[in-house]
Amino acid sequence: PADRYGYSQLKVAPLDIREVIEKNWEYQVFFKEVDRRITQWWADAQPLIETLEDDNIPKVFIDTISERLLQSFENLPLIDKYDVYQQLMDYWTETMQDDVYMIVQEGWVSNSELVPDQIITEFYFPKELSEIDELRQEFDELTTQLEEIVTECAGEDDPFDEAKSDAGNITKTALRKRLVEIKNDPEYKEDFIVLSTYQDVDLNIAKINKSLRAKQEDLKFLVIDKRSSLSGNQIKSLIVIQKWSNRIHENIYRVVDEKMNNHVTYINQLSDRYNLPILELKKNLDDLQSKVNIGLARMGLSDH
């Protein structure tokens, strides 16, 4: 309850609203029910998926599983079943439709359209993928650091002015030459420190980039080798579970997340709307009315 009769006041800070909702037992039960319905619907679709290559008609397939999805989300509070349905249909148009037609015509083949390299990489080579991601992050951080060094030194006494080519670019050759020129000159001690730091960072970027390219090349061949040795069941699993199921689940959970965000936004709006005391609101209104009256008076008009 708030200080004013008939009003309520938030018990938590606005930034904590989402966390409080997610920890609420009713929300957790609701989320588990959403998960149960998705899981059951997808399990019920498996017999149809298993026989896709047996001259099935893709339109009949999607009509059947989409109708079942609508039925699965009947009578579930907070979630509009047609929002869930739309997630499936969007993915069908975007990706799944072409996959199904290809499976009907060619079977469960391991070409790059049905089984993209990324799917194989994420499932079979997560360690190698993580190492590449870490190198990319380090590369980006150092590149940003290099740009910041140059930006911070921009101006009349820019130490990089003498480390640039005729085209105006900082080059390794011009940088090395300038460092040799000022190495033992006390007047350019600070310039030498800046240029040396830049050179060190630039060398680290080159080393990381070399390692990154090598690991990417190694991973490329690992994926090629793995693709060539995939069994029929492995291909089907990658397509049905890693590609289709994971994406459809993510898209449906996004509907739940959007509903959550809408509720949090609405609660915050209510809080903001009633946060100001009535006297403060009246004062603001009086100030605005006063400004309007002054403007009308200058034009020789009246607000009455």
N, C-alpha and C positions, 0 to 999 in steps of 0.2 A: 504493500500500500504506500501511497505517496503522502505528503503532508496535507494535500487537499482532499477532501472527502469525494469519493467516487472516482478518483484517479489512481493509476498504478505507476510504479517507478521501477526501472530496470534494476535487477539485483547484481548484474555483472557489467563489466565494461564492454562497450560496443565491439571492441576487437576480440573479445573472448566469447562472443555469442555462438559462433560456428563450433568452437571446441566444446562448449557446453551442450549443444544440440547433439553432436556426434557421440558424446559420452552418455547421453540419456538412454536408458534401457529400452524405452519405447522405440526410439530411432534405430537402435541396434537390432531389435526384433524385426522392425520394418525392413531394414537393409538385408537381413538374412532371408526374409521372405522373398524379396526381389531376387536374390541370388538363387534361391530354391526354384523359383518359377523359371528363370532363365535356364538353369541346369536341366530341369525336367523337360522343358520344351526342346532343348538341343538334343537330349537323349532320345526323345521321341522321333526326332528327325533323322536319326542315324540309319534306320532301315532304308529310307529313301536315298540317302547319300551313298550308301553301300552299293546301290544298284544303278547309279547314275549312268554308267557306261553301257547299260543294257537297253540302248535305244529309247531312253526316257525322253519326254518332252520337257525342256527347261521351263516353259511357261507353267505347265502343270505342277512342276516341282516347286517353283517359287510361290505360286498361288496357294498350294497346300501348306507349306511351312509358314507362310505369312499369316494365313487364316488361323493356324494353330497358335501362333504367337499372340494374336489378338485375343483369342480365347484364354490363353494363359494369364493375361493381365486384366481379365475381367474382375471387377469388384475389388480393386486394390486402391486404397485411399492415397491421395496426393499425386499419383501418377496417372496421366492420361494414356490409355492403351494405344491411341493413335500416334502419340509422340514416340512410343517404343517401336511401333510398326514402321514409322517413317525412317527410323535409324536403320532398320533392316533393308528397306527398299532403296535407301540412298546408297548403301554399301553394295546392294545387288546391281544397281545401275553403274556404279563406279568400278567395280572389280569382279564381283562374284558371277555375274551374268556371263561374261566372256570366259571365265574359268569353266563354268558348267557346260557351256556349248563345246568348249575344247575337249572336256572329258568325255562328253557324249560321242564326239566324233573320233577322238584319238585314244581315249582311255586315260589312265592315271600315269601320264608321262612326266619326266623330270626336266622339262625344258625351262628356260628362264622366265617365261610368261607365267606358268603355273607355280613354279617354285623359284622365286627370286633369290639371288645370292644372299640378300640380307636375312631371309628366313633361315637359310642353312647356317649362316654365320652366327646368328643369335642363338640357335638351338645347339649347334655342335661345337662352336668355338667362342664361347663367352669370355674366356680368359684372354685370348688373343684380341678380341674386340675391346675389352676393357683396357688393355695395354695401349692400343691405338688411341682410344678416347683420352687417356691420360696424357699421351704425347701431344695430341691436338690441343688439349687445354693448356699444357705448358708452353707450346708454341704460340698460342694466342696471347697468353699472359706476357711473354717476353716481347712479342711484337708490339703490344700496347705500351710496355715499358720503354721500348726503343722510340716510339712515336712521342711519348711524354718527354723524353730527354731532349729531343729536337725542339718540341713546342716550348718547353720552359726556357730554352736558350735563345729563342727568336728575339731579334731586336738589333740595335745598332752594333753591339759588341758580340755578335753571334760567333762563337768559336768554330762553327761549321762552315763559315764563309770561305775559309781557306782549305776546306776539305771536300770541296765540290769540283765536279768536272766542268768542262766548258758549257755543258748543257744544263748546269745548275743542280745536278744530282750528287748526293753523297756517295762516293765510290770507295771500295776497299783500297785501291791504289792511292787515291788522293788522301785518304785518311791516314794510311801508313806514312806517306811522305810528310804530312803535316806533323805527325807525332815525332818523327825523327828530327824535324826542324826545331821544335820547341822543347824537346826532352830535357835539356839542361838549362833552359832559360827561365830564371826566377819570375820574370815579368809575365810569363804565360803558364804559371804553375796551375792555376785553376782551370784554364783551357785544357791543359794536358790531362787533368783528372777527368774532366767531362768527356773528352775524346777517347780516353782509355776505357772509361766505363761503357761508352757506346760501342767501342770495338769488342769488348768482352761479351756484351749482350748479343751483338751481331754474330759473333763466333758460336755462341751457345745456340742461337737460332738455327744456324747452318748445321750444327751437329744433330740437333733434334729433328730437323727436317730430313736429314739423311736417314736417321733411324726410323722415322715415320714412314718414309717411302719404302724402306727395306721390309718393314713389318707388313705394310699394305700389300707388297708384292708377294711375300710369303703366304699371307692369308688368302690371296687370290688363288694361288696354286692349291692350297689346302681345300678350298671350296670346290675347285674344278675336280680334284681327286675324289672328294666326298660325293659330289653329284654323280659321278660315273659309277660309284659303287652302291648307290641307294637301291634298296629292295622295293618291291611294289608296296608292301605295307608301310615302309618308312616314308615313301613318297606320299601316300594317302594320308598318313598321320601329319606330315608337315603341312599339307594343304588344308585338311579338315580342322585340325586343332591349332597349329601354330599360326596359320594364315587366317582362316575364316572365323573359327570360334573365338580366338583371342580378340580379333578386331570387333566382331559383333558384340561381344561382352563389354568391351571398352566403350563402344558407342552407346549401349543401353545404360551403362553406369553413368555416362555423361548426362543423360536425362535426369537421373536421380540427383546428380551434383548440381545441375542447373536449378532444379526445384529447391535444393538446399540454399543456393545462393539467392534465389528469389525471396525465400522466407527471411534470410538474414538481412537482406536489403530492406524488406518491408518493416521488419522490427526496428532497424536503425532509423528509417524514415519516421516511424511513429515516435521514437525516442527524441529525434531532433525537433519534430513538430511540436511536441508538448514539453520540451525541455526548458524553454524560456518562461519565466513567471508571467502571469497575466499583466502585472503592473509594468513590467519591462516592455511587453508587447504594446501596451497602451501608450507608453512613452514614445516608442518608435513611431506609432501611428500618429501621435500628436505632432512629432517633429516633421513627419512627411506632410501632414495637413498644413503646418505652418509654412513650409516651403512652397506649397501650392498656392496658398493665400497671398504670399509675397509676389509670386510670379503673376497672379491674376491682377493684383493691385498695380504692378508696373505697366500692365497692358490696359489699365483703366477699367478693368472688369471686377466683378465680385463673385464670390463662390455661393452667394445666396440667390 
